[in-house]
Amino acid sequence: MTTCTECLAVLSTTRLADITKDPGISGHINSCPSCSRLVTDMQFAEQRLALSLSSSFPSMPPTQLAGEAITGSERMRRESVARWIRRGLSFAAALLLVVALRTDIGVRLIGANDTVRQTVALKCISPEAAIDLASPLLRGRGSMAYRAKDLNIITVQGPAKEVAQALAQIDMIDSPDRCAIPRPGTATTIPADGKQGKD
């Protein structure tokens, strides 16, 4: 004959559906009111658990369920990671663009950077006159001619071709042959001995 202690030990380790397979335990439950009441309570609790689980089963699709599961700090963390990845990709793209523009591809795209700067000492014309001669020939971006303070020199800056043309124009006017020509307002006389002099 099975006792209540043995019945409780079996109930604690066996599923309710498997109790009917043991005739000694099922017979004791049928004859003992306290064990019978315990089994009835356990069956009731099992049914309530099954009902609550079936009612809580999600009716939404798995993708929506997964989206709802990612909330709060996890969603913020993922957004932060995505933001840093986008920034990193933007930086890499900018770096590749700079590298491409500084190589042969960039030279073909935007042209070679042939800007030169050259300073010349003037022989006889003024720096203002030399700047007036050079300026019309300096049309490129960043091209200019400027003078040094209190010195008879000018600096010409721009593409190499424009700088060469401007310097050639200045050299043509600022040549030693032209410097010997008297400036306007000065008169020259030829003495009897044939030598030229100034009044």
PyRosetta script that sets phi, psi and omega in degrees:
from pyrosetta import init, pose_from_sequence

init()
pose = pose_from_sequence("MTTCTECLAVLSTTRLADITKDPGISGHINSCPSCSRLVTDMQFAEQRLALSLSSSFPSMPPTQLAGEAITGSERMRRESVARWIRRGLSFAAALLLVVALRTDIGVRLIGANDTVRQTVALKCISPEAAIDLASPLLRGRGSMAYRAKDLNIITVQGPAKEVAQALAQIDMIDSPDRCAIPRPGTATTIPADGKQGKD")
pose.set_psi(1, 138.8)
pose.set_omega(1, -177.7)
pose.set_phi(2, -88.9)
pose.set_psi(2, 136.7)
pose.set_omega(2, 179.0)
pose.set_phi(3, -95.2)
pose.set_psi(3, 168.2)
pose.set_omega(3, 178.4)
pose.set_phi(4, -62.7)
pose.set_psi(4, -36.8)
pose.set_omega(4, 180.0)
pose.set_phi(5, -63.0)
pose.set_psi(5, -45.2)
pose.set_omega(5, 178.0)
pose.set_phi(6, -64.3)
pose.set_psi(6, -39.4)
pose.set_omega(6, 179.6)
pose.set_phi(7, -62.9)
pose.set_psi(7, -43.9)
pose.set_omega(7, 178.9)
pose.set_phi(8, -64.3)
pose.set_psi(8, -37.6)
pose.set_omega(8, 178.6)
pose.set_phi(9, -63.6)
pose.set_psi(9, -40.9)
pose.set_omega(9, 179.4)
pose.set_phi(10, -69.2)
pose.set_psi(10, -41.6)
pose.set_omega(10, -179.8)
pose.set_phi(11, -63.4)
pose.set_psi(11, -31.3)
pose.set_omega(11, -178.0)
pose.set_phi(12, -74.9)
pose.set_psi(12, -18.4)
pose.set_omega(12, -176.8)
pose.set_phi(13, -118.9)
pose.set_psi(13, -1.6)
pose.set_omega(13, -175.2)
pose.set_phi(14, -123.3)
pose.set_psi(14, 146.5)
pose.set_omega(14, 175.0)
pose.set_phi(15, -70.5)
pose.set_psi(15, 152.1)
pose.set_omega(15, -178.8)
pose.set_phi(16, -62.9)
pose.set_psi(16, -33.6)
pose.set_omega(16, -179.0)
pose.set_phi(17, -67.7)
pose.set_psi(17, -23.9)
pose.set_omega(17, -178.0)
pose.set_phi(18, -91.8)
pose.set_psi(18, -1.5)
pose.set_omega(18, -177.5)
pose.set_phi(19, -69.3)
pose.set_psi(19, -33.4)
pose.set_omega(19, -178.3)
pose.set_phi(20, -67.0)
pose.set_psi(20, -15.9)
pose.set_omega(20, 179.9)
pose.set_phi(21, -76.8)
pose.set_psi(21, -19.5)
pose.set_omega(21, 178.6)
pose.set_phi(22, -102.2)
pose.set_psi(22, 105.8)
pose.set_omega(22, -175.2)
pose.set_phi(23, -65.3)
pose.set_psi(23, -31.0)
pose.set_omega(23, -179.3)
pose.set_phi(24, -67.9)
pose.set_psi(24, -43.8)
pose.set_omega(24, -178.7)
pose.set_phi(25, -71.0)
pose.set_psi(25, -44.5)
pose.set_omega(25, -179.3)
pose.set_phi(26, -64.4)
pose.set_psi(26, -35.9)
pose.set_omega(26, 176.8)
pose.set_phi(27, -65.8)
pose.set_psi(27, -40.4)
pose.set_omega(27, 179.2)
pose.set_phi(28, -65.9)
pose.set_psi(28, -40.3)
pose.set_omega(28, -179.4)
pose.set_phi(29, -63.7)
pose.set_psi(29, -38.8)
pose.set_omega(29, -180.0)
pose.set_phi(30, -69.1)
pose.set_psi(30, -29.3)
pose.set_omega(30, -176.4)
pose.set_phi(31, -96.1)
pose.set_psi(31, -21.2)
pose.set_omega(31, -176.6)
pose.set_phi(32, -102.3)
pose.set_psi(32, 116.8)
pose.set_omega(32, -178.1)
pose.set_phi(33, -64.8)
pose.set_psi(33, -38.0)
pose.set_omega(33, -178.2)
pose.set_phi(34, -68.9)
pose.set_psi(34, -42.0)
pose.set_omega(34, 178.0)
pose.set_phi(35, -69.1)
pose.set_psi(35, -36.5)
pose.set_omega(35, 177.8)
pose.set_phi(36, -63.1)
pose.set_psi(36, -42.6)
pose.set_omega(36, 178.8)
pose.set_phi(37, -64.9)
pose.set_psi(37, -38.0)
pose.set_omega(37, 178.6)
pose.set_phi(38, -63.5)
pose.set_psi(38, -43.7)
pose.set_omega(38, 179.5)
pose.set_phi(39, -65.2)
pose.set_psi(39, -39.5)
pose.set_omega(39, 178.1)
pose.set_phi(40, -63.1)
pose.set_psi(40, -42.8)
pose.set_omega(40, 177.8)
pose.set_phi(41, -63.4)
pose.set_psi(41, -40.1)
pose.set_omega(41, 179.1)
pose.set_phi(42, -65.6)
pose.set_psi(42, -40.1)
pose.set_omega(42, 178.1)
pose.set_phi(43, -64.5)
pose.set_psi(43, -41.1)
pose.set_omega(43, 178.6)
pose.set_phi(44, -62.9)
pose.set_psi(44, -44.2)
pose.set_omega(44, 179.1)
pose.set_phi(45, -64.3)
pose.set_psi(45, -38.0)
pose.set_omega(45, 178.9)
pose.set_phi(46, -65.6)
pose.set_psi(46, -40.0)
pose.set_omega(46, 178.4)
pose.set_phi(47, -66.2)
pose.set_psi(47, -42.0)
pose.set_omega(47, 178.9)
pose.set_phi(48, -63.3)
pose.set_psi(48, -39.9)
pose.set_omega(48, 177.9)
pose.set_phi(49, -63.4)
pose.set_psi(49, -43.1)
pose.set_omega(49, 179.4)
pose.set_phi(50, -63.3)
pose.set_psi(50, -40.8)
pose.set_omega(50, 179.5)
pose.set_phi(51, -65.8)
pose.set_psi(51, -43.3)
pose.set_omega(51, -178.9)
pose.set_phi(52, -66.9)
pose.set_psi(52, -36.5)
pose.set_omega(52, 177.8)
pose.set_phi(53, -67.8)
pose.set_psi(53, -40.1)
pose.set_omega(53, -178.8)
pose.set_phi(54, -70.2)
pose.set_psi(54, -32.6)
pose.set_omega(54, 179.2)
pose.set_phi(55, -76.9)
pose.set_psi(55, -24.2)
pose.set_omega(55, 179.6)
pose.set_phi(56, -90.0)
pose.set_psi(56, -0.3)
pose.set_omega(56, 179.3)
pose.set_phi(57, -66.3)
pose.set_psi(57, 128.8)
pose.set_omega(57, -173.5)
pose.set_phi(58, -68.0)
pose.set_psi(58, 137.9)
pose.set_omega(58, 176.7)
pose.set_phi(59, -98.4)
pose.set_psi(59, 0.7)
pose.set_omega(59, -180.0)
pose.set_phi(60, -89.7)
pose.set_psi(60, 157.6)
pose.set_omega(60, 179.7)
pose.set_phi(61, -64.4)
pose.set_psi(61, 156.6)
pose.set_omega(61, -177.2)
pose.set_phi(62, -59.7)
pose.set_psi(62, -35.8)
pose.set_omega(62, -179.5)
pose.set_phi(63, -65.6)
pose.set_psi(63, -39.7)
pose.set_omega(63, 178.4)
pose.set_phi(64, -69.2)
pose.set_psi(64, -39.1)
pose.set_omega(64, 178.1)
pose.set_phi(65, -61.9)
pose.set_psi(65, -41.4)
pose.set_omega(65, 179.1)
pose.set_phi(66, -66.6)
pose.set_psi(66, -38.9)
pose.set_omega(66, 178.0)
pose.set_phi(67, -63.9)
pose.set_psi(67, -39.8)
pose.set_omega(67, 178.6)
pose.set_phi(68, -70.4)
pose.set_psi(68, -28.3)
pose.set_omega(68, -178.8)
pose.set_phi(69, -69.9)
pose.set_psi(69, -29.8)
pose.set_omega(69, -179.2)
pose.set_phi(70, -87.5)
pose.set_psi(70, 94.3)
pose.set_omega(70, -177.5)
pose.set_phi(71, -127.8)
pose.set_psi(71, 169.1)
pose.set_omega(71, 171.3)
pose.set_phi(72, 60.0)
pose.set_psi(72, -127.5)
pose.set_omega(72, -172.0)
pose.set_phi(73, -66.7)
pose.set_psi(73, -32.2)
pose.set_omega(73, 179.9)
pose.set_phi(74, -65.5)
pose.set_psi(74, -43.1)
pose.set_omega(74, 178.4)
pose.set_phi(75, -63.6)
pose.set_psi(75, -42.0)
pose.set_omega(75, 179.4)
pose.set_phi(76, -64.7)
pose.set_psi(76, -39.3)
pose.set_omega(76, 179.2)
pose.set_phi(77, -63.3)
pose.set_psi(77, -43.1)
pose.set_omega(77, 179.9)
pose.set_phi(78, -66.1)
pose.set_psi(78, -38.4)
pose.set_omega(78, 177.6)
pose.set_phi(79, -65.2)
pose.set_psi(79, -38.9)
pose.set_omega(79, 179.0)
pose.set_phi(80, -65.1)
pose.set_psi(80, -43.4)
pose.set_omega(80, 178.5)
pose.set_phi(81, -62.7)
pose.set_psi(81, -43.5)
pose.set_omega(81, 179.2)
pose.set_phi(82, -62.6)
pose.set_psi(82, -38.9)
pose.set_omega(82, 179.2)
pose.set_phi(83, -63.7)
pose.set_psi(83, -43.6)
pose.set_omega(83, 179.4)
pose.set_phi(84, -67.0)
pose.set_psi(84, -35.4)
pose.set_omega(84, 177.4)
pose.set_phi(85, -64.9)
pose.set_psi(85, -42.9)
pose.set_omega(85, 178.3)
pose.set_phi(86, -61.9)
pose.set_psi(86, -41.5)
pose.set_omega(86, 178.8)
pose.set_phi(87, -63.5)
pose.set_psi(87, -42.6)
pose.set_omega(87, 179.0)
pose.set_phi(88, -61.9)
pose.set_psi(88, -41.9)
pose.set_omega(88, 178.6)
pose.set_phi(89, -65.9)
pose.set_psi(89, -38.4)
pose.set_omega(89, 177.7)
pose.set_phi(90, -64.0)
pose.set_psi(90, -42.7)
pose.set_omega(90, 179.1)
pose.set_phi(91, -63.7)
pose.set_psi(91, -42.5)
pose.set_omega(91, 179.3)
pose.set_phi(92, -63.4)
pose.set_psi(92, -40.0)
pose.set_omega(92, 178.9)
pose.set_phi(93, -64.5)
pose.set_psi(93, -41.8)
pose.set_omega(93, 178.7)
pose.set_phi(94, -64.8)
pose.set_psi(94, -40.3)
pose.set_omega(94, 178.7)
pose.set_phi(95, -63.7)
pose.set_psi(95, -43.0)
pose.set_omega(95, 177.9)
pose.set_phi(96, -63.1)
pose.set_psi(96, -38.6)
pose.set_omega(96, 178.8)
pose.set_phi(97, -63.9)
pose.set_psi(97, -43.7)
pose.set_omega(97, 179.2)
pose.set_phi(98, -63.7)
pose.set_psi(98, -42.9)
pose.set_omega(98, 179.1)
pose.set_phi(99, -63.2)
pose.set_psi(99, -41.9)
pose.set_omega(99, -179.3)
pose.set_phi(100, -65.0)
pose.set_psi(100, -39.0)
pose.set_omega(100, -178.9)
pose.set_phi(101, -72.3)
pose.set_psi(101, -24.6)
pose.set_omega(101, 179.9)
pose.set_phi(102, -87.8)
pose.set_psi(102, -5.3)
pose.set_omega(102, 178.6)
pose.set_phi(103, -100.7)
pose.set_psi(103, -169.8)
pose.set_omega(103, -178.9)
pose.set_phi(104, -59.5)
pose.set_psi(104, -33.2)
pose.set_omega(104, 179.2)
pose.set_phi(105, -62.3)
pose.set_psi(105, -44.5)
pose.set_omega(105, -179.7)
pose.set_phi(106, -66.0)
pose.set_psi(106, -36.6)
pose.set_omega(106, 177.7)
pose.set_phi(107, -62.8)
pose.set_psi(107, -40.3)
pose.set_omega(107, 177.8)
pose.set_phi(108, -68.2)
pose.set_psi(108, -32.3)
pose.set_omega(108, -178.2)
pose.set_phi(109, -77.3)
pose.set_psi(109, -48.5)
pose.set_omega(109, -173.3)
pose.set_phi(110, -112.6)
pose.set_psi(110, -0.2)
pose.set_omega(110, 179.6)
pose.set_phi(111, 87.8)
pose.set_psi(111, 155.5)
pose.set_omega(111, -177.7)
pose.set_phi(112, -71.8)
pose.set_psi(112, 147.4)
pose.set_omega(112, 177.0)
pose.set_phi(113, -88.8)
pose.set_psi(113, 89.4)
pose.set_omega(113, -175.7)
pose.set_phi(114, -107.0)
pose.set_psi(114, 30.9)
pose.set_omega(114, 179.6)
pose.set_phi(115, -68.8)
pose.set_psi(115, 130.2)
pose.set_omega(115, 178.3)
pose.set_phi(116, -126.1)
pose.set_psi(116, 161.6)
pose.set_omega(116, 177.3)
pose.set_phi(117, -135.6)
pose.set_psi(117, 127.6)
pose.set_omega(117, -177.8)
pose.set_phi(118, -136.6)
pose.set_psi(118, 135.6)
pose.set_omega(118, 179.6)
pose.set_phi(119, -109.2)
pose.set_psi(119, 134.3)
pose.set_omega(119, -179.2)
pose.set_phi(120, -127.7)
pose.set_psi(120, 144.3)
pose.set_omega(120, 174.6)
pose.set_phi(121, -91.4)
pose.set_psi(121, 132.0)
pose.set_omega(121, -178.0)
pose.set_phi(122, -89.5)
pose.set_psi(122, 143.5)
pose.set_omega(122, -177.0)
pose.set_phi(123, -89.7)
pose.set_psi(123, -48.8)
pose.set_omega(123, -176.3)
pose.set_phi(124, -137.4)
pose.set_psi(124, -19.8)
pose.set_omega(124, 179.6)
pose.set_phi(125, -89.6)
pose.set_psi(125, 160.0)
pose.set_omega(125, -178.3)
pose.set_phi(126, -79.4)
pose.set_psi(126, 157.6)
pose.set_omega(126, 176.9)
pose.set_phi(127, -58.9)
pose.set_psi(127, -35.6)
pose.set_omega(127, 179.4)
pose.set_phi(128, -64.2)
pose.set_psi(128, -41.1)
pose.set_omega(128, 178.9)
pose.set_phi(129, -66.1)
pose.set_psi(129, -39.1)
pose.set_omega(129, 179.3)
pose.set_phi(130, -66.2)
pose.set_psi(130, -39.0)
pose.set_omega(130, 177.4)
pose.set_phi(131, -64.9)
pose.set_psi(131, -39.4)
pose.set_omega(131, 177.5)
pose.set_phi(132, -63.3)
pose.set_psi(132, -34.7)
pose.set_omega(132, 178.5)
pose.set_phi(133, -72.0)
pose.set_psi(133, -38.2)
pose.set_omega(133, -174.2)
pose.set_phi(134, -82.0)
pose.set_psi(134, -34.8)
pose.set_omega(134, -172.4)
pose.set_phi(135, -55.2)
pose.set_psi(135, -43.1)
pose.set_omega(135, -179.7)
pose.set_phi(136, -63.5)
pose.set_psi(136, -22.3)
pose.set_omega(136, -178.4)
pose.set_phi(137, -89.5)
pose.set_psi(137, -12.9)
pose.set_omega(137, -177.8)
pose.set_phi(138, -98.1)
pose.set_psi(138, 93.1)
pose.set_omega(138, -175.3)
pose.set_phi(139, -111.9)
pose.set_psi(139, -11.5)
pose.set_omega(139, -176.7)
pose.set_phi(140, -72.7)
pose.set_psi(140, 168.4)
pose.set_omega(140, 179.5)
pose.set_phi(141, -68.9)
pose.set_psi(141, 128.5)
pose.set_omega(141, -179.6)
pose.set_phi(142, 81.4)
pose.set_psi(142, 6.7)
pose.set_omega(142, -179.8)
pose.set_phi(143, -81.2)
pose.set_psi(143, 139.7)
pose.set_omega(143, 178.3)
pose.set_phi(144, -168.6)
pose.set_psi(144, 163.2)
pose.set_omega(144, 172.9)
pose.set_phi(145, -129.7)
pose.set_psi(145, 135.2)
pose.set_omega(145, -180.0)
pose.set_phi(146, -146.6)
pose.set_psi(146, 159.4)
pose.set_omega(146, -175.7)
pose.set_phi(147, -107.9)
pose.set_psi(147, 160.2)
pose.set_omega(147, 174.2)
pose.set_phi(148, -93.8)
pose.set_psi(148, 144.1)
pose.set_omega(148, -176.4)
pose.set_phi(149, -66.4)
pose.set_psi(149, 130.0)
pose.set_omega(149, 175.1)
pose.set_phi(150, 62.3)
pose.set_psi(150, 16.8)
pose.set_omega(150, 176.6)
pose.set_phi(151, -124.0)
pose.set_psi(151, 152.2)
pose.set_omega(151, -179.6)
pose.set_phi(152, -92.7)
pose.set_psi(152, 54.0)
pose.set_omega(152, 178.1)
pose.set_phi(153, -134.2)
pose.set_psi(153, 156.3)
pose.set_omega(153, 172.3)
pose.set_phi(154, -132.8)
pose.set_psi(154, 156.9)
pose.set_omega(154, 175.7)
pose.set_phi(155, -117.2)
pose.set_psi(155, 131.3)
pose.set_omega(155, -179.8)
pose.set_phi(156, -114.6)
pose.set_psi(156, 129.9)
pose.set_omega(156, -177.7)
pose.set_phi(157, -131.6)
pose.set_psi(157, 141.0)
pose.set_omega(157, 178.1)
pose.set_phi(158, 157.0)
pose.set_psi(158, -169.0)
pose.set_omega(158, 175.6)
pose.set_phi(159, -59.2)
pose.set_psi(159, 146.3)
pose.set_omega(159, -173.1)
pose.set_phi(160, -55.5)
pose.set_psi(160, -39.6)
pose.set_omega(160, -178.3)
pose.set_phi(161, -65.7)
pose.set_psi(161, -43.7)
pose.set_omega(161, 179.9)
pose.set_phi(162, -67.3)
pose.set_psi(162, -40.1)
pose.set_omega(162, 179.2)
pose.set_phi(163, -63.4)
pose.set_psi(163, -41.7)
pose.set_omega(163, 179.6)
pose.set_phi(164, -63.2)
pose.set_psi(164, -41.6)
pose.set_omega(164, 178.9)
pose.set_phi(165, -64.9)
pose.set_psi(165, -43.6)
pose.set_omega(165, -179.5)
pose.set_phi(166, -63.5)
pose.set_psi(166, -42.8)
pose.set_omega(166, -179.9)
pose.set_phi(167, -67.5)
pose.set_psi(167, -35.4)
pose.set_omega(167, 177.0)
pose.set_phi(168, -64.5)
pose.set_psi(168, -40.2)
pose.set_omega(168, 178.2)
pose.set_phi(169, -63.8)
pose.set_psi(169, -42.9)
pose.set_omega(169, 179.0)
pose.set_phi(170, -66.5)
pose.set_psi(170, -44.0)
pose.set_omega(170, -179.0)
pose.set_phi(171, -61.9)
pose.set_psi(171, -34.7)
pose.set_omega(171, -179.0)
pose.set_phi(172, -65.1)
pose.set_psi(172, -38.9)
pose.set_omega(172, -179.6)
pose.set_phi(173, -84.9)
pose.set_psi(173, -32.6)
pose.set_omega(173, -174.8)
pose.set_phi(174, -95.6)
pose.set_psi(174, 31.4)
pose.set_omega(174, -178.4)
pose.set_phi(175, -82.6)
pose.set_psi(175, 158.6)
pose.set_omega(175, 179.3)
pose.set_phi(176, -60.5)
pose.set_psi(176, -32.7)
pose.set_omega(176, 179.8)
pose.set_phi(177, -64.3)
pose.set_psi(177, -41.1)
pose.set_omega(177, -178.5)
pose.set_phi(178, -73.7)
pose.set_psi(178, -31.0)
pose.set_omega(178, -179.4)
pose.set_phi(179, -64.6)
pose.set_psi(179, -27.0)
pose.set_omega(179, -179.3)
pose.set_phi(180, -75.2)
pose.set_psi(180, -18.9)
pose.set_omega(180, 179.5)
pose.set_phi(181, -70.2)
pose.set_psi(181, 131.8)
pose.set_omega(181, -177.8)
pose.set_phi(182, -66.4)
pose.set_psi(182, 147.9)
pose.set_omega(182, 178.9)
pose.set_phi(183, -76.1)
pose.set_psi(183, 155.1)
pose.set_omega(183, 179.6)
pose.set_phi(184, -59.0)
pose.set_psi(184, 141.4)
pose.set_omega(184, 179.5)
pose.set_phi(185, 99.7)
pose.set_psi(185, -10.2)
pose.set_omega(185, 177.7)
pose.set_phi(186, -108.6)
pose.set_psi(186, 135.0)
pose.set_omega(186, -179.2)
pose.set_phi(187, -101.8)
pose.set_psi(187, 147.1)
pose.set_omega(187, 177.1)
pose.set_phi(188, -119.0)
pose.set_psi(188, 146.6)
pose.set_omega(188, 177.2)
pose.set_phi(189, -126.1)
pose.set_psi(189, 150.7)
pose.set_omega(189, 177.1)
pose.set_phi(190, -109.5)
pose.set_psi(190, 110.1)
pose.set_omega(190, -179.7)
pose.set_phi(191, -69.8)
pose.set_psi(191, 173.2)
pose.set_omega(191, -177.6)
pose.set_phi(192, -65.0)
pose.set_psi(192, -29.8)
pose.set_omega(192, -179.1)
pose.set_phi(193, -75.4)
pose.set_psi(193, -5.3)
pose.set_omega(193, 176.7)
pose.set_phi(194, 90.3)
pose.set_psi(194, -2.2)
pose.set_omega(194, 179.7)
pose.set_phi(195, -91.0)
pose.set_psi(195, 137.7)
pose.set_omega(195, -177.8)
pose.set_phi(196, -83.0)
pose.set_psi(196, 139.0)
pose.set_omega(196, 178.6)
pose.set_phi(197, -146.6)
pose.set_psi(197, 173.7)
pose.set_omega(197, -179.2)
pose.set_phi(198, -105.8)
pose.set_psi(198, 148.1)
pose.set_omega(198, 175.3)
pose.set_phi(199, -79.9)
pose.dump_pdb("model.pdb")
